[in-house]
Structure formats: structure tokens, C-alpha cells
Amino acid sequence: MRRAASALPSLPLGWQHDDEAAQELGSPWSDEAWSTARSDLFLRALDLHRAFVAGAAQKVRGNLQVLMELMAGTNGPLPDEEVEHAWQTLFLVVPVVSTTFSSVGSMFARLGRESIGWLLVDEAGQATPQAAVGALWRARRAVLVGDPLQLEPVVTMPAALQRRLLRAYGVDERWLPSATSAQAVADRTNRYGTYLPAPDSDDGHVWVGSPLRVHRRCEEPMFTVSNEVAYGGLMVHGTARQPFPDAERNGLLPSRWLNTDDPGRPADAPWGVRDRRAFEFVLDHLERHGVGVERIRVIAPFRALVAECKKVCRGREGWTAELLDERCATVHRAQGREADVVVLVLGGGRRGAREWAANSPHLLNVAASRAKRRLYVIGERGLWAPLAHFDVLARELAEFDYVSDRATWPPDGE
């Protein structure tokens, strides 16, 4: 009786009457006793695993040796059954094996249909459905995790050629590689989900299966920018506010848009003198307040801007060649990454390039949501703020006129 009574508080009584945000942030049934019991069960399962491997050590070692020779190509032809046993032994000892879609065909060439228990696909929104077919065919179950409102898969084949191939083989337009993703296909088959606004789509919305609505990465204003630009306000903010850059200097470096409006800049120049000086200005102040390279990520929508940023960073303290290539990149390359500080360099550039960047919410959504603590935007506010999606960014980020106000940086706080 005591056991049942102690479990009573974990019942989610009245949970359904809470508002949506409270429901999403809550964890009904998951109290301390239940979580402790689950962890204890997992540890006991590991003990059982360890005992099994120790008890069958000779067979396990033999099977793993077969697999190593198979990968090295040093053993002769083996029956498919032996190959499957060797892989199953590896999965027993190493429960998760990581690979890319491009390597699945060669790495698991001898494994047949439904020979793998679970397939877990991360960043499925960046993978074409065609790329995932081989892995899905080999799996009994699959979990695809991704975001259809971030950047789409990068397909090098011209869209016109893709459409000709679709027509030649009688394939529906929705399978166009550059217009869909493995995540979008998985969402279409999921009966549980919701519609999100998608102004760039044919019907103005997109179906998202089993949405995870609580956002636990970004502080404000990045959360609001991402939520309003891409998700129609459906996300719930679950990120705990933390001191930045540290407890002693908290609030000295709030997120800002460094306006670099430059009447003298050529109309088609993506980068001007004011952009470069503003970029150096931000890096200098971050460094002065103890924010090192490992906490910074520099991103831009265009490769030309990335090249200019690398010129500035090259030679600065801490910016090694390896870090420069990894932490200074286009928005497309930054998807799936994060940092305490993101410096988004927009510059000015041609009107067509700006309109391309603002054509859908995807690019800005990815750019803003890479930043966990602070976001600094560098560019001509007068050119970007009127554009779709970037108007939200301009509304949420206070302007800092680099030319006239730089002597007052940092501000007095947020």
C-alpha cells in the first residue's frame, strides 16, 4: 500500500486542463522514482549484456574477426548467413553504428531486406528520399528526425533534367528530388501531426508528423525570430536563460543588428568597408570580454561573404585553419551546428540575391536558430528589413548604428 500511495503524486491529474505551453513543458508520469527505476533497469540490462558477451567471448571474438576481414576484403566468399551473424554480433557489442547514406550500399552490401533492427536518420530534412531507400529497405523499423522548414536537400542535378526524368518514368511531381526530402515523405505517412504555415508551398501549409514543439536551444530574440518566421508561433520556449558572457559581465553584449548602410557602396557589391569594420568591431569586443573562437560561429548566405569573413579572421588569435573552415561557413553548411554566438553577415549585394535569400523562411530560420545566446547581424538594414521574413529579424533585433554609435558599445545591458 505504501508503494501505491507514494506513486500517486506522479499521476498527471489535471494535466489536460493546463494551457498548451505548460502541457508541452511538463513530463506527466515521469517523476523522480520512475526515472530512477528506468535508469536502474538500463544499468541492469548493460550488466546482462556484459555477462552474455563474457560467457560467449570466443564466439563473439570470432564473429567480430570475420567482420573485420570482410570490411578489409581479406577473407574469401562467405555465405550471407555468416555475414549477417557477424553484423548482428557487432550490433550486440556496439548498439549504434554511424554511417552516411552514400556508404550504406557498400558497407552493408551483404545485408538483405529488414536485416537491421532500427534505422535512425538525423537531419532527414536535408536528405532526398532516393538517398534513404537503401537504408530503409534494410531496416525493420525507422525513425526519421528532421525539420522540413529548415534548408532543403542540396541537389546538383538541374531541376529541368529532374522533371524530364520524372515525366519519362511517369513519377509524380511530389517526388522531385530538389522539392522534397526524406523527412517530408516520412511526415506524409504519419497520421499524427499538425499543419504549419508554408507560404512558399502550393497550398500555403505543410504537414509535420509528430512535432516536437518545445525549443530548448535558443534564448531570445532568436527563438521568437525562428518561431514567427517558420512555425506560425506554435513552438514553446523551453530554454533556460543563462548569464552571458559570464555571471560578472552578464548583459554587456546584447544581440544587435549592426547597421552598415553605405550610400557609397556599389549596387552589386556584397561586402563593403563598413561591413568589414563592423565585423572586426564585433570580433574585437567579443574577444575583449572573453568570448573565444570556440563559442563563435560566423555564417553568411553567400560564399563571397564567407570568403571576405575568412580574410578578416585569418591571422586573428585562435582562428586556426581548421577552425576557420569549420566555424566560418555558409548557412547551408552551418545547418545542424550551433554556437553560443552567431555573427550573421548579410552585407548588401544585388537585389536578386537578397530576394533569393528571403524567398522562403528556411534560410533565416536556420541562421537564427544556430545561435544559443547571442546573435549579431551585420548588413545594410535599409536593404534587408523590408524583405519577407527579414522584417521579423529587424523588428526583434535592436539597431546599433556602427558608424555613429560604436563609441557607446557595449550598451548598458538588455
C-alpha positions in Angstrom: 0.0 0.0 0.0 2.8 2.4 0.8 4.2 1.8 -2.7 1.0 2.7 -4.4 0.5 5.7 -2.2 4.0 7.1 -3.0 3.3 6.7 -6.7 0.1 8.7 -6.5 1.7 12.2 -6.9 3.1 11.1 -10.3 -0.3 10.7 -11.8 -0.9 13.6 -14.2 -4.1 14.7 -12.5 -5.4 17.9 -14.1 -2.6 17.9 -16.7 -5.1 18.1 -19.5 -6.5 21.3 -18.1 -3.2 23.2 -18.2 -2.5 25.6 -21.1 -0.6 24.3 -24.1 2.7 25.7 -23.1 2.5 24.0 -19.6 1.5 20.7 -21.2 4.4 20.7 -23.6 6.9 21.7 -20.9 5.6 19.1 -18.5 6.5 15.5 -18.2 3.5 13.6 -16.9 4.3 10.2 -15.3 8.0 11.0 -15.3 8.7 11.6 -11.6 11.9 11.0 -9.8 11.0 7.5 -8.7 10.0 6.4 -12.2 13.1 8.0 -13.8 15.4 6.3 -11.2 13.7 2.9 -11.9 14.2 3.4 -15.6 17.9 4.2 -15.2 18.3 1.2 -12.9 16.7 -1.1 -15.4 19.0 0.2 -18.1 22.1 -0.4 -16.0 20.9 -3.9 -15.2 20.4 -4.5 -18.9 24.0 -3.5 -19.5 25.1 -5.9 -16.9 23.2 -8.7 -18.7 24.8 -7.7 -22.0 28.3 -7.7 -20.4 27.6 -11.2 -18.9 26.4 -12.6 -22.2 29.4 -11.3 -24.1 31.8 -12.6 -21.4 30.1 -16.0 -21.5 30.3 -16.3 -25.3 33.6 -14.5 -25.6 35.2 -16.9 -28.1 32.3 -16.9 -30.5 31.9 -13.1 -30.2 35.6 -12.6 -30.9 35.4 -15.0 -33.9 32.4 -13.2 -35.4 34.0 -9.8 -35.0 37.2 -11.1 -36.6 35.1 -12.3 -39.6 33.5 -8.8 -39.9 36.9 -7.0 -39.7 38.2 -9.3 -42.5 35.1 -8.7 -44.5 35.5 -4.9 -44.3 39.1 -5.2 -45.2 38.3 -7.6 -48.1 40.9 -10.1 -46.9 38.6 -13.1 -46.5 37.1 -15.3 -49.2 33.5 -15.6 -50.2 31.2 -16.2 -47.2 27.6 -17.3 -47.0 25.1 -14.4 -46.4 24.0 -16.1 -43.2 27.6 -15.8 -41.7 27.8 -12.2 -42.8 24.5 -11.4 -41.1 25.7 -13.2 -37.9 28.9 -11.2 -37.9 27.0 -7.9 -38.2 24.5 -8.9 -35.5 27.4 -9.6 -33.2 28.8 -6.1 -33.8 25.4 -4.6 -33.1 25.2 -6.6 -29.9 28.5 -5.1 -28.7 28.2 -1.7 -30.4 24.5 -0.9 -30.4 24.7 2.2 -32.7 26.7 2.2 -35.9 27.0 5.6 -37.7 27.4 6.0 -41.4 26.3 8.1 -44.3 23.7 7.3 -46.9 26.3 7.2 -49.6 28.2 4.5 -47.7 25.2 2.3 -46.9 25.3 0.4 -50.2 28.9 -0.7 -49.9 29.1 -1.0 -46.1 26.0 -3.2 -45.8 26.2 -4.7 -49.2 25.7 -8.3 -47.9 22.8 -7.4 -45.6 19.3 -8.1 -47.1 15.9 -6.7 -46.5 14.9 -5.9 -42.9 18.2 -7.3 -41.6 18.8 -4.2 -39.4 16.5 -3.7 -36.4 16.3 0.1 -36.2 17.4 2.9 -38.6 17.7 6.3 -37.0 18.1 9.2 -39.5 19.2 12.6 -38.2 18.8 15.8 -40.3 16.3 13.9 -42.5 15.1 17.2 -43.9 18.4 17.5 -45.8 18.3 14.1 -47.4 16.5 13.2 -50.6 14.1 10.3 -50.3 16.1 8.5 -53.0 19.2 8.6 -50.9 17.5 6.9 -48.0 15.9 4.0 -49.9 18.8 1.5 -49.4 19.0 2.1 -45.7 15.2 1.9 -45.3 15.0 -1.3 -47.3 17.5 -3.0 -44.9 15.6 -1.8 -41.7 12.6 -3.3 -40.0 11.8 0.0 -38.3 12.9 3.6 -38.9 12.8 6.9 -37.0 13.4 9.9 -39.2 14.1 13.2 -37.3 14.3 16.5 -39.1 12.7 19.8 -39.9 11.0 20.4 -43.2 11.1 24.2 -42.5 14.9 24.3 -42.5 17.1 24.0 -45.6 16.1 21.6 -48.3 18.4 18.9 -49.7 21.1 20.2 -52.0 20.7 18.5 -55.4 23.3 19.3 -58.1 21.2 17.9 -61.0 19.4 20.7 -62.8 15.7 20.9 -62.0 14.8 20.7 -65.7 16.6 17.4 -66.0 14.9 16.1 -62.9 11.5 16.9 -64.3 12.3 15.2 -67.6 13.3 12.0 -65.8 10.1 12.2 -63.8 8.0 12.5 -66.9 9.9 9.8 -68.7 9.2 7.3 -65.9 5.7 8.5 -65.0 6.7 9.6 -61.5 4.6 12.2 -59.6 5.9 15.7 -59.2 6.0 15.4 -55.4 9.0 13.1 -55.8 11.1 15.7 -57.4 14.5 15.4 -55.5 15.1 19.1 -55.1 11.5 19.8 -53.9 11.1 17.1 -51.2 13.1 15.3 -48.5 13.1 12.0 -46.6 11.6 13.9 -43.7 8.8 15.3 -45.8 7.9 11.8 -47.1 8.0 10.4 -43.5 5.7 13.2 -42.4 3.2 12.4 -45.2 2.9 8.8 -43.9 2.4 9.9 -40.2 -1.2 10.1 -39.1 -0.3 12.2 -36.1 0.8 15.8 -36.6 -0.2 19.3 -37.5 -0.1 21.8 -40.3 2.4 24.6 -40.3 2.3 27.7 -42.5 4.5 27.4 -45.6 3.9 30.5 -47.8 6.3 29.2 -50.5 4.3 26.0 -51.0 1.4 25.4 -53.4 -1.3 25.2 -50.7 0.3 27.6 -48.2 0.9 25.0 -45.5 2.9 21.8 -44.8 2.1 18.7 -42.7 4.5 17.9 -40.0 4.3 14.5 -38.3 4.7 14.1 -34.5 6.0 17.7 -34.0 8.4 18.3 -31.1 7.2 21.7 -30.1 9.5 22.6 -27.2 12.5 24.5 -28.3 15.5 24.2 -25.9 18.4 25.7 -27.8 18.0 29.5 -28.3 17.4 32.3 -26.0 15.5 35.5 -27.1 15.3 37.1 -29.6 16.4 34.1 -31.7 13.6 31.9 -30.5 10.9 34.5 -31.5 12.5 35.1 -34.9 12.5 31.4 -35.7 9.1 30.8 -34.2 7.4 33.6 -36.1 9.3 33.2 -39.4 8.8 29.4 -39.8 6.4 27.9 -37.3 3.5 30.2 -37.0 4.0 30.7 -33.3 3.4 27.0 -32.4 6.8 26.4 -30.7 7.1 26.6 -26.9 10.1 28.3 -25.4 11.9 25.9 -23.1 15.4 27.4 -22.9 16.7 28.5 -19.5 18.3 31.9 -19.6 22.0 31.9 -18.7 24.5 34.7 -17.9 26.5 35.8 -20.9 29.4 36.1 -21.4 29.6 35.2 -17.7 28.0 36.0 -14.4 30.2 39.0 -13.8 29.6 40.7 -17.2 26.1 39.5 -17.9 24.1 41.8 -20.2 27.1 43.7 -21.6 26.8 42.2 -25.1 23.1 42.0 -26.1 22.1 40.8 -29.5 22.1 43.6 -32.1 21.8 44.4 -35.8 24.9 46.4 -36.7 23.6 48.7 -39.4 26.2 49.3 -42.2 24.1 51.3 -44.6 26.6 52.8 -47.0 25.5 55.2 -49.8 28.9 54.9 -51.4 28.8 51.1 -51.8 28.4 49.8 -55.4 24.9 48.4 -56.0 26.2 44.9 -56.7 28.9 44.7 -54.1 28.1 42.1 -51.4 30.6 43.5 -48.9 31.8 47.0 -48.2 34.3 48.8 -46.0 31.7 49.4 -43.3 30.8 45.7 -43.3 34.4 44.7 -42.8 34.9 47.2 -40.0 31.7 46.3 -38.2 32.7 42.6 -38.4 36.1 43.4 -36.9 34.4 45.5 -34.3 32.2 42.6 -33.1 35.1 40.1 -33.0 37.2 42.6 -31.1 34.6 43.2 -28.4 33.8 39.5 -28.1 37.4 38.7 -27.6 37.8 41.6 -25.1 35.0 40.1 -23.0 36.5 36.6 -23.0 34.3 35.1 -25.7 36.8 32.8 -27.6 36.6 31.3 -31.1 35.1 28.0 -29.7 32.0 29.9 -28.7 31.6 31.8 -32.1 30.2 30.8 -35.4 30.3 33.1 -38.5 27.7 32.4 -41.2 26.5 34.2 -44.3 24.0 33.4 -47.1 26.6 33.7 -49.9 30.0 32.2 -50.5 31.5 35.6 -51.5 30.7 36.9 -48.0 32.2 33.9 -46.3 35.4 34.4 -48.3 35.6 38.0 -47.0 34.9 37.0 -43.4 37.7 34.4 -43.6 40.1 37.1 -44.8 39.3 39.1 -41.6 39.5 36.0 -39.3 42.7 34.6 -40.8 45.6 35.6 -38.6 43.5 36.6 -35.6 44.3 34.8 -32.3 42.7 31.4 -32.0 41.4 31.2 -35.6 43.4 28.2 -36.9 43.0 27.0 -40.4 40.9 24.1 -39.2 38.6 26.3 -37.1 38.4 28.8 -39.8 37.0 26.3 -42.2 34.6 24.7 -39.7 33.3 27.8 -37.9 33.1 30.3 -40.8 30.7 29.0 -43.5 27.6 29.5 -45.4 24.2 29.0 -43.8 23.8 25.7 -45.7 27.0 24.3 -44.2 26.0 25.5 -40.7 22.8 23.6 -40.6 22.9 21.1 -37.7 25.6 23.1 -35.9 25.2 25.6 -33.1 27.3 28.1 -31.0 26.8 30.5 -28.1 27.4 33.4 -30.5 26.5 33.6 -34.2 27.6 36.5 -36.4 25.3 36.6 -39.4 26.9 38.7 -42.2 24.3 39.9 -44.7 26.2 42.8 -46.3 24.3 44.5 -49.2 24.6 42.8 -52.5 22.4 42.5 -55.6 18.7 42.8 -55.2 18.2 39.4 -56.8 20.5 37.8 -54.3 18.6 39.3 -51.4 15.3 38.3 -52.8 16.6 34.7 -53.2 17.6 34.6 -49.5 14.2 35.9 -48.5 12.2 33.7 -50.9 11.4 31.2 -48.1 11.7 31.2 -44.3 14.2 28.3 -44.4 17.5 30.2 -44.7 16.7 32.7 -41.9 15.2 30.0 -39.7 18.5 28.1 -39.9 20.7 31.1 -39.5 18.9 32.5 -36.4 18.5 29.1 -34.7 22.2 28.4 -34.8 22.7 31.0 -32.0 22.2 29.8 -28.5 22.9 33.0 -26.5 23.6 36.0 -28.8 23.0 36.9 -32.5 24.8 39.7 -34.3 23.7 40.7 -37.7 25.9 42.8 -39.9 24.4 44.4 -43.0 22.5 47.2 -44.7 19.3 47.3 -42.6 17.6 49.5 -45.1 18.0 46.9 -47.8 17.1 43.8 -45.8 14.5 44.9 -43.3 11.7 45.4 -46.0 12.1 41.8 -47.2 9.8 38.9 -46.2 11.0 37.2 -43.0 13.8 39.6 -42.5 11.3 42.2 -41.4 10.8 40.0 -38.3 14.5 39.9 -37.7 14.7 43.7 -37.9 11.8 44.1 -35.5 13.3 41.7 -32.9 16.9 42.9 -33.1 17.6 46.4 -31.9 19.6 48.5 -34.3 23.1 49.6 -33.5 24.4 52.1 -35.9 28.0 51.1 -36.2 29.2 54.4 -37.7 27.6 56.8 -35.1 27.2 54.6 -32.0 30.3 52.4 -31.9 31.8 54.5 -29.1 28.9 53.6 -26.8 29.4 49.8 -27.2 28.8 47.8 -25.2 25.3 49.2 -24.2 24.3 49.3 -20.5 22.5 46.0 -20.8 19.3 44.5 -22.1 
